[in-house]
């Protein structure tokens, strides 16, 4: 039985209970993070805990665990669940007031803090060898994609739409410009050998894996929007995320990228990130 962490206690998952009035349930009034585990160690931990703190500050939730407490929680969950490879999810809601109300509860209402593990093969992922097929869909999310909230309904809808269209995932576009994927930052390598990635603003999540990957890139980097057409004509394309690392994209809207196979630069970058993650995991 998997052990989770809920409000300071380590308990079997089937014993976890959250109030029906919890604002995470009623309003998606919550933020989350996901940290990868390699060889039983935490990847890019500091980046994730700093982004969680930023997300919490942006929506005004306080009274949550600090960096050292999160580190202790993660290591304890890894040990108790024997996780060698996988992820740890952290979710923090504004808590459970006595009744439903759009107005925030008093600061005396403690936040709900949940953490749980998922064991999964991250390095030996078949999709990394085959490459992803993606389709583009309109970006209809709210205007603060830079905050990692649990408002994931649209991301779920578009991913399922992509699967229904015979693809693996979706890239969102706004006015013809790619923003990001359902749960990944999107990147292309042009035929001139330039890596293009969306700039950090409110239109995309500021990816922790993105931040770790870009210093490993051998190509010239341009942080600017790129169009759907430019993506379809790219030499290579890939996504970056905590659970996927660097994942090649080989087809966009039915257009083969390059020769329709994972590109050499993307393959090298994926391996470079995995090597770096293993060296720096804590």
N, C-alpha and C positions, 0 to 999 in steps of 0.2 A: 504494500500500500504506500503510495506516494505521501511524503510529509510536506506540508506547506507551512508558511509562516503567516499568521493572521493576528494583527494587533498585539504583537509581543509574544505570542505563543507558537510553539512548534506542535502541530497536530496532524493526524491523518486527514487526507483531503475530504473524506466523507463526513468528517465532524465539523468542517468549516461552516459557519453560519453568519450571514450578514442581514441586517434589518431590511424589511421591505421598503422602509422609508429612506434607505441610504441614497444620497444624491447621485452617486455613481450609477445606480440603477434607474432612478427617476429622470435624471437630467443629463446623463453622461458628464457629470460635473466631476471630472477626474482626469488625471494624467498617468502616463505609464512609461516604462523603459524596458528594454530587453538587452541583456548582456550575454554574450556568447561564452561558452566554456570549451576550452581545448586542453586535453591532457589533465583534466580536473582543475584547471586554473582559469581565471577570469580575464577576458580579452577587453582591452580599451576601457577598463573599469572607471578610471578617473574622468574620462570624457563623458561617459554615460551618467555618472552621479552628478557632474556639473550641469549637464543638460536637464536632468530631472529637477535640480534646484532652480534652474531658470524657468522651466515650465510651471513649477509650483508658484514661483514669484509672479509670473505673468497673470495667473488667474487668482492669486491671493489666498493660497492655502498655506497654512503654517502649522507648526507643531509636529513635524515629521522627523524620522530618523536622520541623523547626520552621516557624514561620509564614513566614519569608522563603524558606526552601527550597521550601515548597509553592507560594508565589507564583511562584518561578522555574520550577518544574516545570510549572505550569499555563500560564504565558506561553509557555514553550518548546513545549509540546504544541499550543497554539493556533496558533503560528507554523508549526510543522512540518507540521501537518495542514490549514492554511488554513481554520480554523473561524471563520466569521463569526457563526453562530448555532447553538446546540446546548448540549451539556453536557460536563463533565469529571467522571468518576467516580474517586474515590480509594478504595482498599481496602487495609487493613492487617490482616495475620494475625499470630498469635503465633509464626509461623515453622515451620520444618521440623526437628524433632528426628530422631534416628537411627531411631526406631521409634514405633509407635502406643502411647499411654499416656494414660489419663485425667488423670494428674498433670501439671501444667505442667512444661515443660522448664526447664532452668537458665537463668538470666538471660544466660548466654553465647550462647544461641541467638538470632540476630538475627531481627527481624520481617521478614516479606515485605511489601514495599511496591509496590503497583501503581497506576498511573494511566493512564486512556485516555479518548479523546474519542468523542463521538457527535454528528455534525452532524444538526440537525433544525430545522424551522421551529417556533419558539416563539410568536412574536407573531401570525402569520397562521395560526392553528390553527382549522380548520373547526369543531371541537367548541366553541370559544368562541362561535361564532355560533349554533350549534344548541342547545348545552347538553347536559349529561350526564344520562343516565338511570341511577339507582342503585337497588339493592335492599339490604335489610339482612340481615346474617348474624350469627350468634353470634360474639362476640369470645373466641376460644379460645387466644389467644397466652399466652406466659409473662408473668410479672408485672412485667417491666422494659421496657415499650414505650418508655420514655424514653431507652434506649440504642439508638443506631442500629447494630444488628448486622446481619450478613449472614444471619441466621436468617429468611429470607423465604419459607419453604415455605408457611406458612399464608396469607400475603398472596397468593401466587401461586394457591393453591387457591381462595381465595374470589373472586379476580378472574375466574378461569376459570368458576367457578360462576355469577357474575353474567352473564357473556357467554352461558353456556348458557341462562340464564333471560331472554335478550333485552335485557339491560341493558349499560351500558358499564363499570360498576364497582360496588363494594360499599362500604357503610358498616357498620362493626362496631357491635354493640350488646351491652351487658352489663346484664342485669337490666332490660331495657327502655330503657336510656339509651345514646345514641349516644356512642361514644368517638372514632373517626376512620375515615378511609377506608383503602384498601389501601396507599396511599403518599401520603396527603394529610391535612391537617387539615380538619375539617368545620365549617361555620358555617351559621347560618340568620339571616334577618331576619324578625322577627315582624310580624304585621299591625298592631301598634302602632308599628312602625318601630324596634325595638330589635335590634341585632346581638347574637346569643348565640353564644358559643364555649366549648368545653370548657376548664376551668381547667388550668393546667400542673401535672401530677403524674405519677406513674409509669404511669398508664393510657394516656398518649399520648406521641408524639414531640413534643419542644418545637421546633416548626417555625421555621426561620429566615425563611422567607417569611411565615409568620403574624406573626412579630415585626415584620417590615418593613411589613406591610399594615395592621395595627391602628392605627398612628398616622395613617393616611390616611383612616380611616373617619369619615364625617360623622355617622353615627347614634350614639346612646347605646350603649355596649357593656356587656354583662353576661357575665362569665366564670363560667359555671356549667354543669352538665350539662343537656342537653335530651333529652326523650323521643322515641321513634320517632313517636308520635302528634303531638307538637308540630312535629316536622320535616315531617310530611306535611301539616300545616295552615299552614305558614309562607307568608309573602308572597313570599319569595325564599330561595334557598339557594345556597351555593357551596363550593368547596374551594380550598385554597391549597397550593402546593407549588413546589419549585424548578424543576421541568420544565414545570409547567402554569400558573404564576403564580396568577392568580385565574380560576377556571373555574366558570361558572354550572352549577347543577344544576336541571333543569326538571321532573324526575319522580322520585318516591321510592315504591318498591313499587307502581307503577302509578297513583299519585296525582299529578295535575298540580300543580306548584307555581305559584301565581299563575295566569297565563293560559297556562302551559305553554311560555313563551318566556323567554329570559334577561331578568331584571329590570333596570330602569334603574339602580338603585343598584349592582348587581353590575357592570354594564357600565362605569359611571363609575369604580368602584373598580379594575377591571382596568386601565383606561387610566391612572389615576393611578399605579398601581404600575409599569407599564411606563415611564411618563415618569420616575418617580423612579429606577428601576433604570438607565435610560440616563444620567441625570445623575450618578449616584454610582458606576457601574461603574468598575473600575480595570484 
